[in-house]
Amino acid sequence: MSVDEFLARFPEVPRDLRDEPVLREYVSAFGPLLQVAQKPSPCMRDGGDAQHVFYTRLVNDLAIYGIGLARRDRTLARLGATLDQYRKQPATFACTLVPGKPRGTPLSGCGVASFPPVS
């Protein structure tokens, strides 16, 4: 995934970060996770599923900066800190983002649990 693809996929990320080297490295490192990341809806219970956690952990700080509730330097520092964590365990980093759920736990989301089981 390129930075431009990332910015197109997540319009909530401010464009003024486009040329930041740390963003380029971030997108390069987390591209596969960012391709499946989905913004959680307000009705998500228990934090959502993996794709929602990927969004929350990898995109949320950028979106918060985008609405003016975080400073640019601190946002870039958080991206760098996440990259540092990734470098320590690149093969298993994605697994550390998503807490385990017991087998058979239903998917999260609006209305998912409200449908009766199919017989």
C-alpha positions in Angstrom: 0.0 0.0 0.0 1.3 3.4 -0.9 0.8 6.6 1.2 -1.6 7.9 -1.5 -3.6 4.7 -1.3 -3.7 4.9 2.5 -4.9 8.5 2.3 -7.6 7.6 -0.2 -8.8 4.7 1.9 -8.9 6.8 5.1 -10.0 10.3 4.3 -10.0 11.2 8.0 -6.2 11.2 7.9 -4.9 14.7 7.2 -3.1 15.3 4.0 -0.5 17.5 5.6 1.2 14.3 6.8 1.6 12.9 3.2 5.3 13.7 2.9 6.4 12.7 6.4 9.0 9.9 6.3 7.6 8.3 9.4 4.1 8.0 7.7 5.8 6.4 4.6 7.5 3.8 6.8 4.3 3.3 8.9 2.2 2.6 5.8 5.0 0.3 4.4 5.2 -1.7 7.6 1.4 -1.9 8.3 0.1 -2.0 4.7 -1.4 -5.5 4.9 -3.2 -4.6 8.2 -4.3 -1.3 6.9 -5.9 -2.9 3.8 -8.3 -4.9 6.1 -8.8 -2.2 8.7 -12.3 -0.9 9.2 -13.6 1.9 11.2 -15.7 0.5 14.1 -19.3 1.7 14.2 -20.8 3.2 17.3 -22.6 0.0 18.2 -19.5 -2.2 18.3 -19.4 -4.1 21.5 -16.3 -5.5 23.1 -13.9 -3.5 20.8 -14.9 -5.2 17.6 -13.2 -7.8 15.6 -9.6 -7.8 14.2 -10.3 -5.3 11.4 -11.8 -2.9 13.8 -8.9 -3.2 16.3 -6.4 -2.6 13.4 -8.3 0.7 12.7 -8.3 1.7 16.3 -4.7 1.0 16.9 -3.3 2.1 13.5 -5.5 4.9 12.2 -7.3 6.4 15.1 -4.4 8.6 16.3 -4.2 10.1 12.8 -7.9 10.7 12.7 -7.8 12.4 16.1 -5.1 14.7 14.8 -7.2 15.3 11.7 -10.0 16.8 13.8 -7.6 19.0 15.8 -7.6 17.1 19.1 -3.9 16.2 19.0 -0.7 17.9 18.1 1.2 17.0 15.0 4.5 16.3 16.8 2.9 14.0 19.3 1.0 12.2 16.6 4.1 11.6 14.6 5.9 10.4 17.8 3.1 7.9 18.5 3.5 6.6 14.9 7.3 6.2 15.6 6.6 4.4 18.9 4.2 2.0 17.2 6.9 1.3 14.6 9.4 0.7 17.4 7.1 -1.9 18.9 6.7 -3.5 15.5 10.4 -3.7 15.0 10.8 -5.7 18.2 8.5 -8.5 17.0 7.5 -8.0 13.3 6.3 -11.6 12.8 3.8 -11.5 15.6 3.0 -7.8 16.0 -0.5 -8.1 14.5 -1.3 -10.8 17.1 -0.4 -8.5 19.9 -3.0 -5.9 18.7 -6.0 -8.2 18.9 -6.9 -9.7 22.3 -7.9 -13.3 22.1 -11.6 -14.3 22.2 -13.0 -17.7 23.2 -13.8 -20.0 20.3 -17.3 -19.6 19.1 -17.6 -15.9 20.1 -20.0 -14.2 17.7 -18.7 -11.4 15.5 -19.2 -7.9 16.7 -21.3 -5.3 15.0 -24.7 -3.8 14.6 -27.4 -6.3 14.6 -25.0 -9.3 14.4 -26.2 -10.8 17.7 -29.8 -9.8 17.2 -30.5 -12.2 14.4 -31.8 -15.6 15.4 -29.7 -18.6 14.6 -30.4 -20.2 11.2 -31.8 -23.7 11.6 
